[in-house]
Amino acid sequence: MSPIFASIILIFAAFMFT
């Protein structure tokens, strides 16, 4: 998995948990 795709998932998860 590319680091860019991983960053998008991390950002999306941050929005979900806030």
RAWO-V839138 format. One record per pair of residues at least 24 apart in sequence whose C-alpha atoms are under 10 Angstrom apart, sorted by the first residue. I is the first residue (numbers start at 0). J is the second residue. Records with the same first field share a line. If there is no record, write none. Layout:
I = J  J
This chain:
none
